[in-house]
């Protein structure tokens, strides 16, 4: 568990450190998880932005 910012909560929360990429189709209101990465900057020295590049 780590403290990280949550876009859903709009605040810092305790989380497991996953960065994900989701596609949402507004026409049929379905979404698909495209990719996910474990966010652990103490180990890999990557920011959340580094994971999506």
Order of alpha helices (4+ residues) and beta strands (2+ residues): beta-beta-beta-beta-alpha-alpha
